[in-house]
Amino acid sequence: MNQPTPAIVGQKAVKRLPRLALLLFCLAYVLPGFIGRVPWKSDDITSFGYMAALAQGHAAWMNPTLGGLVPEVDALLPYWLGAWSMQLAPAWVAPDLAARLPFMLLLLLSMVATWYGTYHLARNPAAQPVAFAFGGEANPTDYARAIADGAVLAFIACLGLAQLGHETTPALAQLCFSACFFYAGAALPYRLWMPGVSAGLALLGLSLSGAPSLAAVLGLGTAALYMRAPLAPDASPFHTRRRAAGLLIMTLATALLATQLHLWRWRIDLPQASWTEWQSLGRLFLWFTWPAWPLAVWTLWRWRRQWLSTRMAGMHLWLPIGFVAVASVATLTTSAADRSLLLALPALAALAAFALPTLGRSVGALIDWLTLIFFSGCALVIWVVWFSLQTGVPAQPAANVARLAPGFVHSFSYLSFLIAVAASLAWVGLVKWRVGRHPAAIWKSLVLPAGGSALSWLLLMTLWLPLLNFARSYEPLVRQVTQNLPTTPGCVSMLGLSRSQIAAFEFHSDLKLVTWQANTRCTWLIANLNLMPMSDDTEWSMNWQLQQKLRHPAERKDSLGLYKALPTLAQTPGVTPPEKREKSN
């Protein structure tokens, strides 16, 4: 017997969020961070480097390389998308912007998939609100739309989405395809072709984006949920098993393709049994998924009677729970914990949305006040620091920036300033609307969290963008190196540079870089001092003389050495200079 639902919602509470307003809100969150900035370190610039190598014909499409190095993540599709976009874009579009265009669409598609996945879950009879004795309860379709609106707002509000969701990395592609599979798992009981196609493409996309094991686990897990109970009232056991069999076939086919392309890699990295590391993971879970996780916990508590009910009752909860659990386990067992946890956000947002019809007025008011104080404070700090950089008043923020990022010169942009002012005024208007007298739409409690998150990100990407480009990119370090080289240095050897550093030099300079070898005839060499310290007894260093040690102004651990070749005798393979021989004797 199904347990009664805890949702008590009238028709007035499921007022639809205007589609145009929702679309503009999503665009206002997506576009900042993709437009106007340079590639940041380290995964963002690294992925761009592989895309550029493919687009320029410097690497094989089935085996992307950068400076002779293969990617750390065995992904193909994300690099293909960026490279194709760079090749198809007109000449007046900057290469880094062209590479970001498909990733803008991936983030938007993640939001669309989250909306439709939550909508179909909310159509489940066990997720519907209680029927009133004399009518007036929410219409099932309107209720599902309101819950889906809340899920998108919760998705945007998650703090961890801001940076990782705006980078051109395989992680964003994995987020998109996991969201699409989440939609497929929720919608297959109601539709066949569109969710079926989405499921197949999502599993294929996950495998080609470097997550074949995740695709296999999600595919097998969703098929198992289908075998346990149907997700819709009119789904017979035969239709349910047929859909489960379809998911199994697609999962096995995807696993076979990943095997043929050699995409399987063992990346298990268990956390160490240290209190410091567990504290770090705890903080990651706490802030990365804020504010969705408290609402998700509230959902699990208020809907606890539906969890173990027979047949259909708890499936609108078990599907997102399964997705969150898989992503959480991946977070605890891989080194890229934040990028693994990113994949939990669509399902976690859906769980958070199911808390909305059960929240009391006091809880909703608490969420509004905490959100208002937190994000208004963030916006104020951003404005104060920007004003200090412009005018020197107050003096301390500008002094702190000068200490942390020496050499940074701030500039004024009318466009950025006007956009930031418009966003701040929109925030004031949103707060005014929220505290006014309006119909009690169930998604209202997530308007301020989503709006505050979008506001903070937009202000960072306008007012602070020059500072962030200076501190978060390799451009200042590359500029130092090129300024210490002659106008025409010829070929330049590189030794020990990371993937991100190689990509940065290829993007920010016109240097002709070659990987150092014993018979290299280049006059200049750039070495990573953190990995290749210069000493007299190292074989590679005997033919080179250190000219300059260079460090990133805002990131002191990035240290490079600029070397110049010694006379011809020292460059001849197998010949050791006399002074070196005497020292070694």
C-alpha positions in Angstrom: 0.0 0.0 0.0 1.4 3.4 -1.0 2.0 5.9 1.8 0.2 9.3 1.7 2.3 12.0 0.1 3.6 14.8 2.4 2.9 17.4 -0.3 -0.1 19.6 0.3 -0.3 22.1 -2.5 -3.2 24.1 -3.9 -3.5 25.3 -7.5 -2.5 28.8 -6.6 0.9 27.6 -5.4 1.9 26.1 -8.8 2.0 29.4 -10.7 4.2 28.9 -13.7 7.5 30.7 -13.8 7.4 32.7 -17.1 9.4 30.8 -19.8 11.0 34.0 -21.1 12.1 35.0 -17.6 13.5 31.5 -17.0 15.4 31.5 -20.4 16.9 35.0 -19.8 17.9 34.0 -16.3 19.7 30.9 -17.6 21.4 32.9 -20.3 22.5 35.5 -17.8 24.2 32.7 -15.8 25.7 30.9 -18.7 27.2 33.7 -20.8 29.4 35.3 -18.2 32.5 33.2 -17.8 32.4 31.9 -21.4 32.7 35.3 -23.0 35.5 37.8 -22.4 38.0 35.8 -20.5 41.2 34.1 -21.4 41.8 30.4 -20.7 42.5 29.7 -17.1 44.8 27.2 -15.5 45.1 24.5 -15.4 42.5 22.1 -16.8 40.8 24.9 -18.8 43.9 25.9 -20.8 45.0 22.2 -21.0 41.8 21.2 -22.7 42.0 24.1 -25.0 45.5 23.1 -26.0 44.4 19.7 -27.1 41.5 21.2 -29.1 43.9 23.7 -30.8 46.3 20.8 -31.6 43.5 18.9 -33.3 42.1 21.9 -35.1 45.6 22.8 -36.5 46.3 19.3 -37.6 49.1 18.8 -35.0 47.6 15.7 -33.5 45.6 12.7 -34.5 41.8 12.8 -33.9 41.8 9.4 -32.3 44.9 10.1 -30.2 45.0 13.7 -29.1 48.5 14.9 -27.9 49.9 18.1 -26.7 53.7 18.5 -26.8 53.9 14.7 -27.1 51.8 14.2 -24.0 48.4 12.4 -24.0 45.6 13.8 -21.9 45.2 12.9 -18.3 41.6 12.1 -19.0 41.1 9.7 -21.8 38.4 11.8 -23.5 37.8 12.3 -27.2 34.4 14.0 -27.7 35.1 17.2 -25.7 38.3 17.8 -27.6 36.5 17.1 -30.9 33.7 19.5 -30.2 36.1 22.3 -29.4 38.3 21.6 -32.4 35.3 21.4 -34.8 34.0 24.7 -33.5 37.4 26.3 -34.0 37.5 25.0 -37.6 34.0 26.1 -38.4 34.1 29.5 -36.8 34.8 32.6 -38.9 38.3 34.2 -38.8 37.1 37.1 -36.7 36.1 34.9 -33.8 39.0 34.3 -31.3 40.0 30.6 -31.1 39.4 30.3 -27.4 35.9 31.8 -27.8 35.2 29.5 -30.7 36.2 26.5 -28.6 33.8 27.6 -25.8 30.7 27.8 -28.0 29.7 24.1 -27.9 30.4 24.1 -24.1 27.9 27.0 -23.7 25.3 24.7 -25.4 26.3 21.8 -23.1 25.7 23.8 -20.0 22.3 25.0 -21.4 21.4 21.4 -22.3 22.3 20.3 -18.8 19.7 22.8 -17.5 17.1 21.7 -20.0 17.7 18.0 -19.1 17.4 18.8 -15.4 14.1 20.5 -16.0 12.5 17.7 -18.1 13.9 14.9 -15.9 12.4 16.5 -12.8 9.2 17.2 -14.6 8.7 13.5 -15.5 9.6 12.4 -11.9 7.0 14.8 -10.5 4.4 13.3 -12.8 4.7 10.1 -10.8 1.4 9.6 -8.8 3.4 9.1 -5.6 5.0 12.5 -6.1 1.7 14.3 -6.6 0.2 16.4 -3.8 -2.7 15.2 -1.6 -6.1 15.4 -3.2 -8.4 17.8 -1.3 -11.9 16.7 -0.2 -13.6 19.4 -2.1 -11.1 19.9 -4.9 -8.7 22.7 -5.5 -5.5 20.7 -5.3 -2.8 21.4 -7.8 -3.2 20.2 -11.3 -0.7 17.3 -11.9 0.9 19.0 -15.0 1.1 22.4 -13.4 2.5 20.9 -10.2 5.2 19.0 -12.2 6.2 22.2 -14.1 6.5 24.1 -10.8 8.7 21.4 -9.3 10.9 21.4 -12.5 11.2 25.2 -12.3 12.5 24.8 -8.7 15.0 22.1 -9.8 16.6 24.4 -12.4 16.8 27.2 -9.8 18.4 24.8 -7.3 20.9 23.7 -10.0 21.9 27.3 -10.8 22.2 28.1 -7.1 24.8 25.4 -6.4 28.1 27.1 -5.7 30.2 24.4 -7.3 28.7 24.9 -10.7 30.0 28.4 -11.2 33.6 27.8 -12.2 33.6 24.2 -13.4 30.4 24.7 -15.3 32.1 27.5 -17.4 35.3 25.7 -18.3 36.0 23.9 -21.6 36.9 20.6 -20.0 35.6 17.0 -20.2 34.0 17.5 -16.8 31.3 19.8 -18.3 30.7 17.3 -21.1 30.2 14.6 -18.5 27.8 16.8 -16.6 25.7 17.3 -19.7 25.5 13.7 -20.6 24.8 12.5 -17.1 22.0 15.1 -17.0 20.7 13.8 -20.3 20.7 10.2 -19.0 18.9 11.4 -15.8 16.2 12.8 -18.1 16.1 9.5 -20.0 15.7 7.5 -16.9 12.9 9.7 -15.6 11.0 10.0 -19.0 11.3 6.5 -20.5 8.1 5.2 -18.7 6.1 8.0 -20.4 7.8 8.3 -23.8 9.9 5.9 -25.8 11.8 7.4 -28.7 13.1 10.7 -27.4 14.2 9.3 -24.0 15.5 6.2 -25.7 17.7 8.2 -28.1 18.8 10.5 -25.2 19.8 7.5 -23.2 21.9 6.0 -26.0 23.6 9.3 -26.8 24.2 10.1 -23.2 25.9 6.7 -22.5 28.0 7.1 -25.6 28.8 10.7 -24.7 29.9 9.7 -21.2 32.2 7.1 -22.5 33.7 9.3 -25.1 34.1 12.1 -22.5 36.3 9.9 -20.3 33.8 8.3 -18.0 33.0 4.8 -19.4 32.8 3.3 -15.9 30.3 5.9 -14.8 28.2 5.2 -18.0 28.2 1.5 -17.2 27.2 2.0 -13.5 24.4 4.4 -14.3 23.1 2.3 -17.2 23.1 -0.9 -15.1 21.7 0.8 -12.0 18.8 2.5 -13.9 18.0 -0.8 -15.6 17.9 -2.4 -12.1 15.5 0.3 -10.9 13.2 -0.4 -13.9 13.2 -4.1 -13.0 12.3 -3.3 -9.4 9.2 -1.3 -10.2 7.7 0.8 -13.1 8.0 4.5 -12.9 4.5 5.2 -14.3 1.0 3.8 -13.5 0.3 2.6 -17.0 3.6 0.8 -17.4 3.0 -2.9 -17.5 5.7 -5.4 -16.3 6.3 -6.3 -20.0 6.9 -2.7 -21.0 9.1 -2.1 -18.0 11.3 -5.2 -18.7 11.5 -4.2 -22.4 12.8 -0.8 -21.4 15.2 -2.3 -18.9 16.5 -4.7 -21.6 17.0 -1.7 -23.9 19.1 0.1 -21.3 21.2 -3.1 -20.7 21.8 -3.5 -24.5 22.8 0.2 -24.8 25.1 -0.1 -21.8 26.8 -3.2 -23.1 27.3 -1.7 -26.5 28.8 1.4 -25.0 31.2 -0.6 -22.9 32.2 -2.6 -25.9 33.0 0.6 -27.9 35.0 2.0 -24.9 37.0 -1.2 -24.9 37.7 -1.0 -28.6 38.8 2.6 -28.2 40.9 1.8 -25.1 39.1 4.3 -23.0 39.1 2.2 -19.8 41.6 3.3 -17.2 41.9 2.4 -13.6 41.8 5.7 -11.6 40.8 4.6 -8.2 42.4 6.9 -5.6 41.1 6.1 -2.2 41.3 8.9 0.4 44.0 8.6 3.0 43.1 7.8 6.6 43.9 11.3 7.7 41.7 13.7 9.5 42.9 16.6 7.2 41.9 14.8 4.0 38.5 13.9 5.4 38.0 17.4 6.5 38.8 18.6 3.0 36.2 16.2 1.5 33.7 17.3 4.0 34.1 21.0 3.1 33.9 20.0 -0.5 30.5 18.3 0.0 29.3 21.1 2.2 30.1 24.1 0.0 30.1 22.6 -3.5 26.5 21.5 -3.3 25.2 24.4 -1.3 22.3 25.2 -1.0 20.8 22.1 -2.7 22.0 19.5 -0.1 20.1 20.9 2.9 16.9 20.8 0.8 17.7 17.3 -0.4 18.2 16.1 3.1 14.9 17.7 4.0 13.3 15.9 1.1 14.6 12.5 2.3 13.2 13.2 5.7 9.8 14.4 4.7 9.3 11.7 2.0 10.8 9.0 4.1 7.6 6.9 4.1 7.7 6.6 0.4 11.2 5.2 0.2 10.5 1.5 0.7 6.9 1.5 -0.5 6.1 -1.2 -3.0 5.6 -0.7 -6.7 5.8 2.9 -7.8 5.8 4.8 -4.6 9.4 5.7 -4.0 10.8 5.7 -7.5 10.7 9.5 -8.0 13.2 9.5 -5.0 15.2 6.4 -5.8 16.3 7.5 -9.3 17.9 10.8 -8.2 19.2 9.1 -5.0 21.0 6.6 -7.2 22.6 9.3 -9.4 23.8 11.2 -6.3 25.2 8.1 -4.7 27.2 7.1 -7.8 28.7 10.6 -8.1 29.4 10.7 -4.4 31.3 7.4 -4.5 33.3 8.6 -7.5 34.1 11.7 -5.5 35.5 9.7 -2.7 37.5 7.3 -4.9 39.1 9.6 -7.5 41.7 12.3 -7.4 39.5 14.9 -9.2 36.9 15.0 -6.4 35.3 18.3 -7.4 34.8 17.3 -11.0 33.2 14.0 -10.0 30.9 15.7 -7.5 29.8 18.0 -10.3 27.9 15.1 -11.9 25.6 14.9 -8.8 24.2 18.4 -9.2 21.3 17.6 -11.6 19.9 14.8 -9.5 20.6 16.7 -6.3 18.7 19.7 -7.6 15.7 17.4 -8.4 15.8 16.1 -4.8 16.0 19.6 -3.5 13.0 20.6 -5.6 10.8 17.9 -4.0 11.4 19.7 -0.6 9.6 22.8 -1.9 5.9 21.6 -1.4 6.8 20.5 2.2 8.5 23.7 3.4 6.7 25.8 6.0 6.6 29.6 6.0 9.2 29.9 8.7 11.7 27.6 6.8 11.1 29.6 3.6 11.7 32.9 5.4 14.9 31.5 6.9 16.2 30.5 3.5 15.3 34.0 2.1 17.1 35.9 4.9 20.2 33.7 4.8 20.4 34.1 1.1 19.8 37.8 1.1 22.5 38.4 3.7 25.1 36.1 2.1 24.8 37.1 -1.5 24.3 40.8 -0.8 27.4 40.7 1.3 29.3 39.0 -1.6 28.1 41.6 -4.1 29.1 44.4 -1.7 32.6 43.0 -1.3 33.0 42.7 -5.0 31.9 46.3 -5.6 34.1 47.7 -2.7 37.2 46.0 -4.0 36.5 47.2 -7.6 35.9 50.8 -6.3 39.2 50.6 -4.3 41.1 49.6 -7.4 39.5 52.4 -9.4 39.8 55.2 -6.9 42.1 54.0 -4.1 39.3 54.5 -1.5 39.2 52.5 0.7 42.9 51.9 0.5 43.3 48.5 2.1 41.6 46.4 -0.7 43.8 47.9 -3.4 46.8 47.3 -1.2 45.9 43.7 -0.7 45.5 43.2 -4.5 48.9 44.8 -5.1 50.5 42.5 -2.5 48.8 39.3 -3.9 49.1 40.2 -7.6 52.1 42.4 -8.0 52.3 43.9 -11.5 48.6 44.0 -12.0 47.3 47.2 -13.6 43.6 47.7 -13.3 41.5 49.2 -16.2 38.0 50.6 -16.6 35.5 49.1 -19.0 32.2 50.9 -19.6 30.5 47.8 -20.8 31.5 45.7 -17.8 30.5 48.5 -15.5 27.0 49.0 -17.1 26.4 45.2 -17.0 27.4 45.0 -13.4 25.1 48.0 -12.5 22.2 46.4 -14.4 22.7 43.1 -12.6 22.8 44.8 -9.2 19.6 46.7 -9.9 18.0 43.5 -11.0 19.0 41.9 -7.7 17.4 44.8 -5.8 14.2 44.3 -7.9 14.2 40.6 -7.3 14.5 41.1 -3.5 11.7 43.7 -3.7 9.5 41.2 -5.6 10.3 38.4 -3.1 9.3 40.4 0.0 6.2 41.8 -1.7 2.7 40.3 -1.7 2.6 37.7 -4.5 1.0 34.3 -5.0 2.8 31.6 -2.9 4.5 29.8 -5.8 6.3 26.8 -4.4 9.5 27.7 -6.3 9.7 31.1 -4.7 12.1 29.9 -2.0 14.8 29.2 -4.6 14.5 32.5 -6.5 16.9 34.4 -4.2 19.5 31.6 -4.0 19.6 31.2 -7.7 19.5 34.9 -8.3 22.3 35.6 -5.8 24.5 32.9 -7.2 24.0 34.3 -10.7 24.6 37.9 -9.5 27.9 37.0 -7.7 29.2 35.1 -10.7 28.2 37.9 -13.1 29.9 40.6 -11.0 33.1 38.5 -10.8 33.1 38.0 -14.6 32.7 41.8 -15.2 34.2 43.9 -12.4 36.9 41.4 -11.4 37.6 39.8 -14.8 40.9 41.7 -15.5 42.2 40.7 -12.1 41.1 37.1 -12.5 42.6 36.9 -15.9 45.9 38.1 -14.5 45.8 35.8 -11.5 44.2 32.7 -13.0 46.0 32.6 -16.4 49.5 31.9 -17.5 49.6 35.0 -19.6 51.8 37.1 -17.2 54.3 34.3 -16.9 54.5 33.8 -20.7 54.9 37.5 -21.1 57.9 37.5 -18.8 59.6 34.7 -20.8 59.0 36.3 -24.2 60.3 39.7 -22.9 63.6 38.0 -21.9 64.0 36.4 -25.3 65.4 38.1 -28.4 62.9 39.2 -31.1 63.7 36.2 -33.2 64.8 33.4 -30.9 64.3 30.6 -33.4 63.2 27.3 -31.9 62.9 27.1 -28.1 63.3 23.8 -26.3 61.0 22.9 -23.4 61.7 20.5 -20.6 59.4 19.4 -17.8 56.6 21.8 -18.7 53.2 20.7 -17.7 50.4 20.2 -20.2 48.8 23.5 -19.1 52.1 25.4 -19.4 52.7 24.0 -22.9 49.2 25.0 -24.0 49.7 28.5 -22.5 52.9 29.1 -24.4 51.3 28.0 -27.7 48.3 30.2 -27.1 49.9 33.4 -25.6 53.1 33.4 -27.7 54.4 32.8 -31.2 57.3 30.7 -30.0 58.3 27.7 -31.9 58.4 25.1 -29.1 60.1 21.7 -29.5 60.5 19.0 -26.8 64.1 18.9 -25.5 66.2 16.0 -26.6 69.9 15.3 -26.3 70.5 16.3 -29.9 68.4 19.5 -29.8 70.0 22.4 -31.6 67.8 25.2 -30.2 69.6 28.2 -28.6 67.0 28.7 -25.8 65.4 26.3 -23.4 62.5 26.7 -20.9 62.5 24.3 -18.0 60.1 23.8 -15.2 62.2 24.4 -12.1 59.7 22.6 -9.8 60.3 19.3 -11.7 63.7 19.9 -13.3 66.0 21.7 -10.8 69.3 22.9 -12.3 72.4 21.3 -10.9 75.8 20.7 -12.2 75.5 16.9 -12.2 72.3 16.6 -14.2 72.9 15.2 -17.7 70.6 17.6 -19.5 71.9 20.8 -17.8 75.5 20.4 -18.8 75.0 22.2 -22.1 72.9 25.1 -20.8 73.4 28.2 -18.7 70.7 29.7 -16.6 69.8 33.2 -17.7 66.7 34.0 -15.6 64.4 32.5 -13.0 60.8 33.5 -13.7 57.8 33.2 -11.4 54.1 33.9 -11.9 53.3 37.2 -10.1 50.2 35.8 -8.4 51.2 32.1 -8.1 54.7 31.8 -6.8 54.8 28.0 -7.1 54.8 28.3 -10.9 58.6 28.7 -11.5 60.3 28.5 -14.8 64.0 28.7 -15.8 65.1 30.3 -19.0 68.4 28.8 -20.3 70.8 29.6 -23.1 72.9 27.0 -24.9 76.6 27.0 -24.1 79.2 27.1 -26.9 79.1 24.5 -29.7 81.3 22.0 -27.8 78.7 21.7 -25.1 75.9 21.1 -27.6 77.6 18.1 -29.2 76.0 14.9 -28.0 78.2 12.7 -26.0 80.9 15.5 -25.5 81.4 16.9 -22.0 83.0 20.3 -21.6 86.5 20.2 -19.9 85.4 22.2 -16.9 82.6 19.7 -16.4 84.9 16.7 -16.7 87.3 18.3 -14.2 84.5 18.9 -11.7 83.2 15.4 -12.1 86.7 14.0 -11.4 
